[in-house]
Amino acid sequence: MKPTRTLLLCTAAIAAALATACTDYSSYVNCFSGTDGNGHCHPCACTPFGAIQTGPQTGNFGWDYCGGYQWRDSTIMGFSQNRIDGTGSSELGDLLMMPFTGDAVRESYESRFSKESETASPGYYSCELTDFGIRAETTCTHRVALLRFTSDNGPVKLMLDLQSAQIGSRERMYRRVLDCSQDWSDPHHVRGYTHSKAWNDRTIYYDIEFSRPYTVVAELPLRNEAEKIARRVLDFGEDAFDLEVKASISISGIEDATANIAAELPGWTFEKVRKDARKAWEKQLRKMDIEGSEEEKRIFYTAMYHLMMHPNDISDCGEKPFYSTLSLWDTYRAAHPLFTILNPDIVDDVVNSFMKYYDDQGFLPMWALCGTDNFGMIGNHSVPVIVDAYLKGFRGFDAEQLYRAIYRSLTEDHIKYDWGAYDRCGYFPYDVTLVESVSRTLECCYDDWCAARLAECLGHMEDAEFFSRRAAYWKNLFDPGIGLMRPRDSQGKWQEPFDPLLIGHFMTGGAFTEGNSWQYSWHVMHDVDGLIETMGGREAFVTKLDSLFTLEAERHGTGAIVDVSGMIGQYAHGNEPSHHVIYLYTLAGEREKAAQLISETWHTQYLDGPEGLSGNDDCGQMSAWYIFSAMGFYPVNPCGGEYVLGLPQLPKVSINLPGGKTFTVVRHEGADGNSPVLLNGTELAGCTIRHADILAGGTLEFMPSED
């Protein structure tokens, strides 16, 4: 019998390997998922972690157009070359170009486009511009956009708008450019730079190359006295029924943008570039295999796709990788821990990029975009990403140097933090820190805890004690009278009156960040046992947690209401501070409740279509929650490599690890929140699994319930 069993196992393994080899993973990706409603995603062509996102711009202004595109729109204003996926603030959208046919000077260069002909897949976008009879296509290499316009309605002309960008309002767009220059002397190129200030103060250098020589046939009037760059119309001749355009952006210099084109795309090979971009995505998507329905596969691989669109390596060819688009307040929670499993090759380079920001600006990045920091959000969550990498064994960076950067970033005042008040009071007092005082305290406590862990590892024991003491400041804002976090002033008095349902935001005031006290009171990921004790013990903690999910889903005030979405009671899955909360049930001994809520969230907050996300994807964080929860565990504390068990949402998930190892999660029929969990045949004693266990390979099995 043994030889027969061995043969059967080998045959099954070979069959599984052949099935994997034949699977077209990219075909499962829905590039339009999250492009309607609050998802703020876009369908632009890009490569994994690439510098370019080239595709349709359907709007520039306001909350709806943080991603530059809304599925519901019926017109396109042009094609831009860089984008942020799934955030709640507007930036980028540079080098807008719009092909057209007919008169050079027009009242509008927008065009209707055919939804029936619109298509997008990893590394490619296409649509028909019905008003002009033009088929528009985009693809890219890592650093170079390639656009192809084909007309059956006369020669292609091009309107080039170098003032355009995604921004809060039209008036701000006209004023965003502070300095600029363009060189129009070469009939095959437009080269220049733009220094602008909107969300970020940034400078980009660019080279735009055309497959045909152009003539500038019109310079359109400025739309506002503050506008710096006039739109220009380019003509490519009477036989220009097809036109291709390359565009490269650099943060270093014009010559670097030109060199990127020469290195990555010297010819005009659209189909090859498109195939290579898809291959790059296939390589990433093949890192995981799942069993599930066709719909589940589409949602899952779309989540993987969104995860790996950011951060972006914006280095020039031949340079060390330099990562930007670091939405760290969002992504430190699950996206970066997931990178340490799926993309360990980028982790050291991401951490070294943090040091470059520190060298340039004197503190570690908070929200980095296009090579500069915009001070976005709160905390300094480079810290947990650095410390998590170190604790997981990554050593491709200077830990002592980074620790010094951490220490300075968490102790020297800058635009966001008055550390003197923080240490004097043991929290940020709301009469000194006028906005987000409670949320800032809780986020900084977590960073302090991470700093203490690295200090311990490096032998800085006095610093470790200092940061550990700070990490407990959250206790000073817990009001036992209401059982929730509450703002206090510099004299130690609780804020009166106080509404725990009032949504706070830095623009509209309040003590919380895109949330309220009910949502932020659980934000003690580093000391869940301490939080349970402070809330009155396990039974009281669970009762309070039950209330979070059963309260009315009402939101008081006007602050960031759109950010607080995906409501289950007062739990807001559409925003990041809630993401770990369901798994607290497991740590309180109630994994069955966690399993039930994970399943509800997994199946209702992620759908297969343009309205597929209940909130901003935020550079992959929403997607990271989905991927972790599909496997049945989540990094409640995202630093250090301990994952809290829930319940897998798919029958089988496999991670194809470096070195030929595989880690597989199996949910047996009948498994539920009471199920025993086996790791390589041995039942787990606790409610967590370690990072090292995953990297070692093997099988995690959720068995049928013993009840």
C-alpha positions as CSV (number, residue, x, y, z in Angstrom):
1,M,0.0,0.0,0.0
2,K,2.8,2.4,0.8
3,P,4.2,2.5,-2.8
4,T,0.7,3.1,-4.2
5,R,0.1,6.0,-1.7
6,T,3.4,7.5,-2.5
7,L,2.6,7.3,-6.2
8,L,-0.8,8.9,-5.6
9,L,0.7,11.7,-3.6
10,C,3.4,12.4,-6.3
11,T,0.8,12.3,-9.0
12,A,-1.4,14.8,-7.1
13,A,1.6,17.1,-6.5
14,I,2.5,17.0,-10.2
15,A,-1.1,17.8,-11.2
16,A,-1.2,20.7,-8.7
17,A,2.1,22.1,-10.0
18,L,0.9,21.8,-13.7
19,A,-2.4,23.5,-12.8
20,T,-0.5,26.4,-11.1
21,A,1.8,26.7,-14.1
22,C,-1.1,27.0,-16.5
23,T,-3.1,29.5,-14.4
24,D,-3.3,33.0,-15.7
25,Y,-3.5,34.8,-12.4
26,S,-3.7,38.2,-14.0
27,S,-7.0,37.3,-15.6
28,Y,-8.6,37.3,-12.1
29,V,-7.6,40.9,-11.4
30,N,-10.5,43.4,-11.7
31,C,-8.7,46.7,-12.3
32,F,-12.0,48.5,-12.0
33,S,-12.6,47.3,-8.4
34,G,-12.9,50.2,-6.0
35,T,-13.1,52.8,-8.8
36,D,-16.6,53.9,-7.8
37,G,-17.7,55.2,-4.4
38,N,-15.2,55.5,-1.6
39,G,-12.6,53.1,-3.0
40,H,-10.6,55.9,-4.8
41,C,-8.8,53.3,-6.9
42,H,-7.8,53.7,-10.5
43,P,-7.5,51.4,-13.6
44,C,-4.2,52.9,-14.8
45,A,-1.4,50.7,-16.3
46,C,1.4,50.1,-13.8
47,T,4.0,47.6,-12.7
48,P,4.5,46.1,-9.2
49,F,5.9,48.9,-7.0
50,G,6.7,50.9,-10.2
51,A,7.2,54.6,-10.6
52,I,4.6,55.1,-13.3
53,Q,0.8,54.8,-13.3
54,T,-0.5,55.9,-16.8
55,G,-4.1,56.0,-17.6
56,P,-7.4,57.9,-17.8
57,Q,-8.2,61.1,-15.9
58,T,-11.9,61.7,-15.6
59,G,-11.7,64.4,-12.9
60,N,-9.3,66.5,-10.9
61,F,-11.0,68.1,-8.0
62,G,-12.3,67.2,-4.6
63,W,-12.8,64.0,-2.6
64,D,-14.2,61.9,-5.4
65,Y,-11.1,62.3,-7.5
66,C,-8.3,61.4,-5.1
67,G,-7.6,58.6,-7.6
68,G,-8.3,60.8,-10.6
69,Y,-11.0,58.4,-11.9
70,Q,-14.6,57.5,-11.2
71,W,-16.3,54.5,-12.8
72,R,-19.6,56.4,-13.1
73,D,-18.1,59.1,-15.4
74,S,-18.8,59.1,-19.1
75,T,-16.1,61.5,-20.3
76,I,-12.3,61.5,-20.1
77,M,-10.3,64.8,-19.8
78,G,-6.9,63.2,-20.7
79,F,-4.3,60.7,-19.7
80,S,-1.9,61.4,-16.9
81,Q,1.3,59.5,-15.9
82,N,1.3,59.1,-12.1
83,R,-1.4,58.4,-9.6
84,I,-2.0,57.3,-5.9
85,D,-4.3,54.3,-5.5
86,G,-7.1,54.4,-3.0
87,T,-6.3,57.3,-0.7
88,G,-8.3,60.1,0.8
89,S,-6.2,63.1,-0.4
90,S,-5.5,64.4,-3.9
91,E,-2.1,64.6,-5.5
92,L,-0.1,63.7,-8.7
93,G,-1.9,63.3,-12.0
94,D,1.0,64.9,-13.8
95,L,1.7,65.3,-17.6
96,L,-1.9,65.3,-18.8
97,M,-2.2,64.6,-22.5
98,M,-5.4,64.3,-24.5
99,P,-5.5,63.0,-28.1
100,F,-8.1,64.4,-30.5
101,T,-9.0,64.9,-34.1
102,G,-10.3,67.9,-35.9
103,D,-9.8,71.6,-35.1
104,A,-6.7,72.4,-33.2
105,V,-8.4,75.0,-31.0
106,R,-11.5,73.7,-29.4
107,E,-13.9,74.7,-26.7
108,S,-13.3,71.4,-24.9
109,Y,-10.8,68.6,-25.3
110,E,-12.8,66.1,-23.2
111,S,-14.4,63.2,-24.9
112,R,-17.1,60.7,-24.2
113,F,-15.8,57.2,-24.0
114,S,-17.4,53.8,-24.6
115,K,-17.8,51.7,-21.4
116,E,-18.3,48.7,-23.6
117,S,-14.9,49.1,-25.2
118,E,-13.1,50.1,-22.0
119,T,-10.8,47.4,-20.7
120,A,-8.0,47.2,-18.1
121,S,-5.7,44.4,-17.0
122,P,-2.5,44.4,-15.0
123,G,-0.1,46.6,-17.0
124,Y,-2.6,47.8,-19.6
125,Y,-5.6,50.1,-20.1
126,S,-7.6,50.9,-23.3
127,C,-10.8,52.7,-24.3
128,E,-12.5,54.3,-27.3
129,L,-12.7,58.1,-27.3
130,T,-16.1,58.2,-29.2
131,D,-16.1,61.9,-29.9
132,F,-12.8,61.7,-31.8
133,G,-12.8,58.2,-33.2
134,I,-9.6,57.3,-31.4
135,R,-8.5,54.2,-29.6
136,A,-6.4,55.1,-26.6
137,E,-4.1,52.5,-24.9
138,T,-1.5,52.8,-22.1
139,T,1.1,50.5,-20.7
140,C,4.5,51.0,-19.0
141,T,7.9,49.8,-17.9
142,H,9.0,50.4,-14.3
143,R,9.9,54.1,-15.1
144,V,8.4,54.9,-18.5
145,A,4.8,55.3,-19.6
146,L,4.0,54.3,-23.1
147,L,0.8,55.5,-24.7
148,R,-0.7,54.6,-28.1
149,F,-3.4,56.5,-29.9
150,T,-4.9,55.1,-33.1
151,S,-7.5,57.0,-35.2
152,D,-10.0,56.1,-37.9
153,N,-11.3,59.7,-38.0
154,G,-8.4,61.8,-39.2
155,P,-4.9,62.6,-38.0
156,V,-4.2,62.5,-34.3
157,K,-3.4,65.8,-32.6
158,L,-2.5,66.2,-28.9
159,M,-3.3,68.7,-26.2
160,L,-0.6,68.8,-23.5
161,D,-1.5,70.3,-20.1
162,L,1.4,70.5,-17.8
163,Q,-0.4,72.6,-15.2
164,S,-3.1,69.9,-14.5
165,A,-3.0,67.7,-11.4
166,Q,-5.3,66.1,-8.9
167,I,-6.0,68.7,-6.2
168,G,-8.8,70.0,-3.9
169,S,-10.2,72.7,-6.2
170,R,-9.8,74.3,-9.6
171,E,-8.5,77.5,-8.0
172,R,-5.8,75.6,-6.1
173,M,-4.7,73.8,-9.3
174,Y,-4.1,77.2,-11.1
175,R,-1.9,78.3,-8.2
176,R,-0.1,75.0,-7.5
177,V,2.9,75.5,-9.8
178,L,5.6,77.7,-8.2
179,D,8.3,77.4,-10.8
180,C,8.6,75.6,-14.1
181,S,10.5,75.4,-17.4
182,Q,9.9,73.6,-20.7
183,D,12.2,72.9,-23.7
184,W,10.3,72.7,-27.0
185,S,13.4,72.8,-29.2
186,D,13.5,69.1,-30.2
187,P,10.5,68.2,-32.4
188,H,10.4,64.7,-30.9
189,H,10.7,65.7,-27.3
190,V,9.3,68.0,-24.6
191,R,11.5,68.2,-21.6
192,G,11.2,70.3,-18.4
193,Y,10.5,70.5,-14.7
194,T,7.7,71.6,-12.5
195,H,8.0,72.7,-8.9
196,S,4.6,72.6,-7.3
197,K,3.0,72.8,-3.9
198,A,-0.3,71.2,-3.1
199,W,-0.4,68.3,-0.6
200,N,3.3,67.9,-1.2
201,D,6.0,70.5,-2.0
202,R,7.6,68.6,-4.9
203,T,9.6,69.0,-8.0
204,I,9.4,66.6,-11.0
205,Y,11.6,66.5,-14.1
206,Y,10.3,64.9,-17.2
207,D,11.0,63.9,-20.8
208,I,8.1,63.3,-23.1
209,E,9.0,61.6,-26.4
210,F,6.8,61.3,-29.5
211,S,7.0,58.7,-32.3
212,R,6.4,61.5,-34.8
213,P,7.8,65.0,-35.0
214,Y,5.4,67.7,-33.8
215,T,4.7,71.3,-34.5
216,V,3.1,73.5,-31.8
217,V,0.0,74.8,-33.6
218,A,-1.7,76.6,-30.7
219,E,-0.9,77.9,-27.2
220,L,-4.2,78.2,-25.4
221,P,-5.0,81.2,-23.2
222,L,-4.2,80.9,-19.5
223,R,-7.3,80.0,-17.5
224,N,-6.3,82.1,-14.5
225,E,-3.8,84.9,-13.7
226,A,-2.0,82.5,-11.3
227,E,-1.5,79.8,-13.9
228,K,2.1,79.3,-14.9
229,I,2.0,76.8,-17.8
230,A,-0.2,77.4,-20.9
231,R,-1.7,74.3,-22.6
232,R,-0.2,73.6,-26.0
233,V,-1.6,71.8,-29.0
234,L,0.7,69.6,-31.0
235,D,0.2,68.6,-34.7
236,F,2.0,65.5,-36.1
237,G,1.2,65.8,-39.7
238,E,-1.6,64.7,-42.1
239,D,-0.6,61.0,-42.0
240,A,-0.5,60.8,-38.2
241,F,-3.3,58.2,-37.9
242,D,-1.3,56.5,-35.2
243,L,0.9,58.1,-32.5
244,E,2.9,56.7,-29.6
245,V,4.2,58.7,-26.7
246,K,6.7,57.9,-24.0
247,A,6.9,59.8,-20.7
248,S,9.4,59.4,-17.9
249,I,9.4,61.3,-14.6
250,S,12.4,61.8,-12.3
251,I,12.8,63.6,-9.0
252,S,16.6,64.1,-9.8
253,G,16.9,65.9,-13.1
254,I,15.8,66.1,-16.7
255,E,18.8,64.2,-17.9
256,D,17.8,61.3,-15.6
257,A,14.3,61.2,-17.0
258,T,15.9,61.0,-20.5
259,A,18.3,58.3,-19.3
260,N,15.4,56.2,-18.0
261,I,13.8,56.1,-21.4
262,A,17.1,55.2,-23.1
263,A,17.6,52.4,-20.5
264,E,14.1,50.9,-20.3
265,L,12.4,51.8,-23.6
266,P,14.8,52.7,-26.4
267,G,12.3,51.6,-29.1
268,W,8.6,51.7,-29.9
269,T,7.6,48.2,-28.8
270,F,4.1,48.6,-27.3
271,E,3.1,45.0,-27.4
272,K,6.3,43.8,-25.8
273,V,6.1,46.4,-23.0
274,R,2.5,45.3,-22.4
275,K,3.5,41.6,-22.2
276,D,6.5,42.3,-20.0
277,A,4.3,44.4,-17.6
278,R,1.8,41.5,-17.4
279,K,4.7,39.0,-16.7
280,A,5.9,41.2,-13.9
281,W,2.4,41.0,-12.3
282,E,2.2,37.3,-12.9
283,K,5.4,36.8,-11.0
284,Q,3.9,38.6,-8.0
285,L,0.4,37.1,-8.1
286,R,1.8,33.5,-8.4
287,K,3.1,33.9,-4.8
288,M,-0.3,32.8,-3.6
289,D,-2.6,30.0,-4.6
290,I,-6.2,29.7,-3.4
291,E,-9.2,27.4,-3.6
292,G,-12.5,29.2,-3.9
293,S,-15.2,30.3,-6.3
294,E,-14.4,32.3,-9.4
295,E,-15.7,35.4,-7.7
296,E,-13.6,34.8,-4.6
297,K,-10.5,34.4,-6.9
298,R,-11.3,37.7,-8.6
299,I,-11.6,39.6,-5.3
300,F,-8.5,37.9,-3.8
301,Y,-6.1,38.5,-6.7
302,T,-7.4,42.0,-7.1
303,A,-6.5,42.5,-3.4
304,M,-3.0,41.2,-4.1
305,Y,-2.8,43.6,-7.1
306,H,-3.8,46.6,-5.1
307,L,-1.4,45.7,-2.3
308,M,1.6,45.7,-4.6
309,M,0.8,48.9,-6.5
310,H,2.5,50.8,-3.6
311,P,5.0,51.8,-2.3
312,N,6.7,53.1,-5.5
313,D,10.4,52.8,-6.3
314,I,11.0,56.3,-7.8
315,S,14.8,55.8,-8.2
316,D,16.4,56.4,-11.6
317,C,17.9,53.5,-13.6
318,G,21.1,52.3,-12.1
319,E,20.4,53.7,-8.7
320,K,19.5,52.0,-5.5
321,P,15.8,51.6,-5.0
322,F,14.1,54.6,-3.3
323,Y,10.6,54.1,-2.2
324,S,7.9,56.7,-1.9
325,T,4.0,56.8,-1.8
326,L,4.4,55.6,1.8
327,S,0.9,56.0,3.4
328,L,2.3,54.7,6.7
329,W,-0.6,55.6,9.0
330,D,-2.5,53.1,7.0
331,T,0.0,50.5,5.7
332,Y,2.0,49.9,8.9
333,R,-1.0,47.9,10.3
334,A,-1.1,45.0,7.8
335,A,0.4,45.9,4.4
336,H,4.0,46.1,5.6
337,P,3.8,43.0,7.7
338,L,2.4,41.2,4.6
339,F,5.3,42.5,2.6
340,T,7.7,40.7,5.0
341,I,6.0,37.5,3.9
342,L,5.2,38.0,0.2
343,N,7.8,40.6,-0.8
344,P,10.9,40.2,1.5
345,D,13.1,41.5,-1.3
346,I,11.8,45.0,-0.9
347,V,11.9,45.3,2.9
348,D,15.5,46.3,3.3
349,D,15.2,48.9,0.5
350,V,12.1,50.4,2.0
351,V,13.8,50.7,5.4
352,N,16.9,52.3,3.8
353,S,14.6,54.7,2.0
354,F,13.3,55.9,5.4
355,M,16.9,56.8,6.2
356,K,17.2,58.9,3.1
357,Y,14.1,60.9,4.1
358,Y,15.6,61.4,7.6
359,D,18.9,62.6,6.1
360,D,17.0,65.1,3.9
361,Q,14.5,66.4,6.4
362,G,15.7,65.6,9.9
363,F,12.9,63.1,10.9
364,L,11.6,59.8,9.6
365,P,8.8,60.0,7.0
366,M,5.2,60.1,8.1
367,W,3.5,60.2,4.6
368,A,6.0,60.3,1.8
369,L,5.1,61.1,-1.8
370,C,7.3,61.9,-4.8
371,G,10.3,62.0,-2.6
372,T,9.1,64.4,0.1
373,D,7.0,64.3,3.2
374,N,3.6,66.0,3.5
375,F,3.2,65.5,7.3
376,G,0.0,63.5,6.5
377,M,-1.9,61.8,9.3
378,I,-0.4,61.2,12.8
379,G,2.2,59.1,14.6
380,N,5.5,58.3,12.9
381,H,4.8,54.9,11.6
382,S,8.1,54.4,9.9
383,V,9.1,53.3,13.4
384,P,7.0,50.1,13.6
385,V,8.0,49.2,10.0
386,I,11.7,49.5,10.8
387,V,11.4,47.6,14.1
388,D,9.2,44.9,12.7
389,A,11.8,44.3,10.0
390,Y,14.6,44.1,12.5
391,L,12.8,41.7,14.8
392,K,12.0,39.5,11.9
393,G,15.7,39.2,11.0
394,F,16.2,41.7,8.2
395,R,19.7,43.1,8.4
396,G,20.2,45.0,5.1
397,F,20.4,48.3,6.9
398,D,22.3,50.1,9.7
399,A,20.2,49.4,12.8
400,E,22.1,51.8,15.1
401,Q,21.9,54.6,12.6
402,L,18.1,54.0,12.2
403,Y,17.7,53.8,16.0
404,R,19.3,57.3,16.3
405,A,16.8,58.5,13.6
406,I,13.9,56.9,15.6
407,Y,15.1,58.5,18.9
408,R,15.3,62.0,17.3
409,S,12.0,61.6,15.5
410,L,10.2,60.7,18.7
411,T,11.8,63.3,21.0
412,E,12.5,66.5,19.0
413,D,9.6,68.9,18.3
414,H,8.5,69.5,14.8
415,I,5.3,70.7,13.1
416,K,3.1,67.8,14.4
417,Y,4.4,67.2,18.0
418,D,5.1,69.1,21.2
419,W,6.9,66.4,23.0
420,G,7.4,68.6,26.1
421,A,3.6,68.7,26.7
422,Y,3.4,65.0,26.0
423,D,6.0,64.1,28.6
424,R,4.8,66.7,31.1
425,C,1.2,65.6,31.1
426,G,1.6,61.9,30.1
427,Y,-0.6,62.5,27.0
428,F,-1.3,65.3,24.5
429,P,-3.6,67.7,26.3
430,Y,-6.5,68.9,24.1
431,D,-5.9,72.6,25.1
432,V,-2.3,72.4,23.8
433,T,-2.7,69.9,21.0
434,L,-5.8,71.4,19.6
435,V,-6.8,68.6,17.2
436,E,-6.6,64.8,17.4
437,S,-5.1,64.9,20.9
438,V,-6.4,61.4,21.9
439,S,-5.6,59.7,18.6
440,R,-2.1,61.3,18.5
441,T,-1.4,60.0,22.0
442,L,-2.5,56.5,21.2
443,E,-0.6,56.3,17.9
444,C,2.5,57.7,19.6
445,C,2.3,55.3,22.4
446,Y,2.5,52.5,19.9
447,D,5.5,54.0,18.2
448,D,7.2,54.4,21.6
449,W,6.6,50.7,22.4
450,C,8.3,49.8,19.1
451,A,11.2,52.1,19.8
452,A,11.6,50.4,23.2
453,R,11.9,47.0,21.6
454,L,14.7,48.1,19.3
455,A,16.4,49.9,22.1
456,E,16.4,46.7,24.1
457,C,17.8,44.7,21.2
458,L,20.6,47.2,20.7
459,G,21.5,47.5,24.4
460,H,20.2,51.0,25.0
461,M,18.4,50.0,28.3
462,E,17.9,53.5,29.7
463,D,16.2,54.5,26.4
464,A,14.2,51.3,26.5
465,E,12.8,52.2,29.9
466,F,12.0,55.7,28.8
467,F,10.1,54.6,25.7
468,S,8.4,51.8,27.6
469,R,7.1,54.3,30.2
470,R,5.8,56.5,27.4
471,A,4.1,53.5,25.8
472,A,1.8,53.3,28.8
473,Y,0.6,56.9,28.5
474,W,-2.6,55.6,26.9
475,K,-3.8,54.7,30.4
476,N,-3.9,58.4,31.3
477,L,-6.7,58.9,28.8
478,F,-8.9,56.0,29.7
479,D,-11.9,57.3,31.6
480,P,-13.2,54.4,33.8
481,G,-16.5,56.3,34.3
482,I,-17.5,55.7,30.6
483,G,-15.1,52.9,29.9
484,L,-13.6,54.7,26.8
485,M,-10.7,57.0,25.9
486,R,-11.5,60.7,26.6
487,P,-9.5,63.9,26.1
488,R,-8.0,65.7,29.0
489,D,-6.6,69.2,29.3
490,S,-3.2,70.3,30.6
491,Q,-4.6,70.5,34.1
492,G,-5.7,66.9,34.0
493,K,-9.5,67.7,33.7
494,W,-11.7,65.5,31.4
495,Q,-13.2,67.4,28.5
496,E,-16.8,68.5,29.2
497,P,-19.1,68.1,27.4
498,F,-17.9,64.9,25.7
499,D,-19.7,62.9,23.0
500,P,-18.0,59.6,22.4
501,L,-19.8,59.3,19.0
502,L,-18.4,62.6,17.7
503,I,-16.2,62.1,14.7
504,G,-12.9,64.1,14.8
505,H,-10.6,65.2,12.0
506,F,-7.6,67.6,11.8
507,M,-9.5,69.9,9.5
508,T,-12.7,70.1,11.5
509,G,-11.5,69.6,15.0
510,G,-12.1,67.1,17.7
511,A,-9.8,64.8,19.7
512,F,-9.8,61.9,17.3
513,T,-8.5,61.2,13.8
514,E,-11.1,60.1,11.2
515,G,-13.0,58.4,14.0
516,N,-14.5,58.7,17.5
517,S,-13.9,57.4,21.0
518,W,-15.7,54.2,20.3
519,Q,-13.5,53.4,17.4
520,Y,-10.2,54.5,18.9
521,S,-10.5,53.2,22.4
522,W,-9.2,49.8,21.3
523,H,-6.0,51.3,19.8
524,V,-3.6,49.7,22.2
525,M,-2.2,46.9,20.0
526,H,1.0,46.6,22.0
527,D,-0.7,45.9,25.4
528,V,-4.0,44.1,24.8
529,D,-3.7,42.4,28.2
530,G,-3.3,45.8,29.8
531,L,-6.3,47.2,28.0
532,I,-8.4,44.2,29.1
533,E,-7.4,44.7,32.7
534,T,-8.0,48.5,32.5
535,M,-11.5,47.9,31.1
536,G,-12.4,45.8,34.1
537,G,-11.3,42.3,33.1
538,R,-12.1,39.8,30.4
539,E,-15.9,39.7,30.9
540,A,-16.3,43.5,31.0
541,F,-13.9,43.8,28.0
542,V,-16.0,41.4,25.9
543,T,-19.2,43.1,26.9
544,K,-17.8,46.5,25.8
545,L,-16.5,45.0,22.6
546,D,-20.0,43.5,21.9
547,S,-21.4,47.0,22.3
548,L,-19.1,48.3,19.6
549,F,-20.7,46.0,17.1
550,T,-24.3,46.4,18.2
551,L,-24.6,50.2,18.7
552,E,-26.4,52.2,16.1
553,A,-24.2,53.0,13.2
554,E,-24.6,56.8,13.7
555,R,-21.9,59.4,13.2
556,H,-22.0,62.7,15.0
557,G,-20.5,65.9,13.7
558,T,-19.1,66.9,10.3
559,G,-15.5,65.7,10.6
560,A,-14.4,63.2,8.0
561,I,-17.8,61.5,7.9
562,V,-16.9,60.0,4.4
563,D,-13.8,58.4,5.9
564,V,-15.8,56.6,8.6
565,S,-17.5,54.0,6.4
566,G,-18.1,50.2,6.3
567,M,-20.1,50.4,9.5
568,I,-21.0,47.4,11.6
569,G,-22.5,49.1,14.6
570,Q,-19.7,51.6,15.5
571,Y,-17.0,49.4,14.0
572,A,-15.8,51.2,10.8
573,H,-14.1,48.8,8.5
574,G,-13.7,51.4,5.8
575,N,-11.0,53.1,7.9
576,E,-7.8,51.7,9.3
577,P,-8.0,52.3,13.1
578,S,-10.7,49.6,13.3
579,H,-8.8,46.9,11.4
580,H,-7.4,45.0,14.3
581,V,-10.4,45.2,16.5
582,I,-12.3,42.1,15.6
583,Y,-9.3,40.0,16.4
584,L,-9.3,41.3,20.0
585,Y,-12.1,38.8,20.6
586,T,-9.6,36.0,20.1
587,L,-7.1,37.6,22.6
588,A,-10.0,37.8,25.1
589,G,-10.8,34.1,24.7
590,E,-13.7,34.5,22.3
591,R,-12.4,33.3,18.9
592,E,-15.9,32.2,17.9
593,K,-17.1,35.8,18.0
594,A,-14.1,36.9,16.1
595,A,-14.7,34.2,13.5
596,Q,-18.3,35.3,13.0
597,L,-17.5,38.9,12.5
598,I,-14.5,38.2,10.3
599,S,-16.8,36.2,8.0
600,E,-19.4,39.0,8.0
601,T,-16.8,41.7,7.2
602,W,-14.9,39.6,4.6
603,H,-18.1,38.9,2.7
604,T,-19.8,42.3,2.9
605,Q,-17.0,44.8,2.8
606,Y,-15.3,43.4,-0.3
607,L,-17.2,42.8,-3.5
608,D,-16.5,42.0,-7.1
609,G,-17.1,45.3,-9.0
610,P,-16.4,49.0,-9.1
611,E,-18.0,49.5,-5.7
612,G,-16.0,46.6,-4.3
613,L,-14.6,48.4,-1.3
614,S,-16.4,49.9,1.6
615,G,-13.7,52.6,2.1
616,N,-10.5,53.9,0.6
617,D,-8.1,51.1,-0.1
618,D,-5.3,53.4,1.2
619,C,-2.3,52.0,-0.7
620,G,-3.2,48.4,-0.1
621,Q,-4.2,48.4,3.6
622,M,-7.8,47.4,3.0
623,S,-6.6,44.7,0.7
624,A,-4.0,43.4,3.2
625,W,-6.7,42.9,5.8
626,Y,-8.6,40.8,3.2
627,I,-5.6,38.6,2.4
628,F,-4.6,38.0,6.0
629,S,-8.2,37.2,7.0
630,A,-8.5,34.8,4.1
631,M,-5.7,32.9,5.7
632,G,-7.3,33.0,9.2
633,F,-4.8,35.3,11.1
634,Y,-3.9,38.9,11.4
635,P,-1.1,41.1,12.9
636,V,-3.1,42.8,15.8
637,N,0.3,44.1,16.9
638,P,2.0,44.7,13.6
639,C,5.5,44.7,15.0
640,G,7.4,41.6,15.8
641,G,5.7,38.8,13.9
642,E,2.9,37.4,16.0
643,Y,-0.3,36.8,14.2
644,V,-3.7,36.3,16.0
645,L,-5.9,33.5,14.8
646,G,-9.4,34.0,13.5
647,L,-10.9,31.6,10.9
648,P,-9.9,31.1,7.3
649,Q,-12.4,32.3,4.8
650,L,-11.3,30.0,2.0
651,P,-10.9,26.2,2.0
652,K,-7.2,26.4,1.1
653,V,-4.6,29.1,0.7
654,S,-0.9,28.5,-0.1
655,I,2.0,30.9,0.1
656,N,4.8,30.1,-2.3
657,L,7.8,31.1,-0.3
658,P,11.4,31.8,-1.4
659,G,13.6,28.7,-1.6
660,G,10.8,26.5,-2.9
661,K,9.0,26.3,0.5
662,T,5.2,26.4,0.8
663,F,3.1,27.5,3.7
664,T,-0.5,26.2,3.4
665,V,-3.6,27.0,5.4
666,V,-6.4,24.5,5.2
667,R,-9.9,25.0,6.6
668,H,-11.5,21.6,6.9
669,E,-15.3,21.2,6.5
670,G,-17.0,21.8,9.8
671,A,-14.3,24.1,11.1
672,D,-15.5,27.1,13.1
673,G,-14.4,29.5,15.8
674,N,-14.2,26.6,18.3
675,S,-12.0,24.5,16.0
676,P,-8.7,23.1,17.2
677,V,-5.8,24.5,15.1
678,L,-2.9,22.3,14.1
679,L,0.5,23.4,12.9
680,N,2.3,20.6,11.1
681,G,0.1,18.1,12.9
682,T,0.5,19.5,16.4
683,E,-2.2,21.5,18.1
684,L,-1.4,25.1,18.8
685,A,-1.4,25.8,22.5
686,G,-2.2,29.5,22.2
687,C,-4.2,31.8,19.9
688,T,-1.3,33.0,17.7
689,I,1.1,31.8,15.1
690,R,4.6,33.2,14.6
691,H,6.2,34.7,11.6
692,A,9.0,32.2,11.7
693,D,6.5,29.3,11.5
694,I,5.1,30.7,8.3
695,L,8.6,31.2,6.7
696,A,9.6,27.6,7.7
697,G,6.8,26.3,5.5
698,G,4.3,23.6,6.4
699,T,0.6,23.4,7.0
700,L,-1.8,25.2,9.3
701,E,-5.1,23.3,9.7
702,F,-8.3,24.5,11.1
703,M,-10.0,21.2,12.1
704,P,-13.7,20.4,12.4
705,S,-15.2,21.7,15.6
706,E,-15.0,19.3,18.6
707,D,-18.5,20.5,19.8
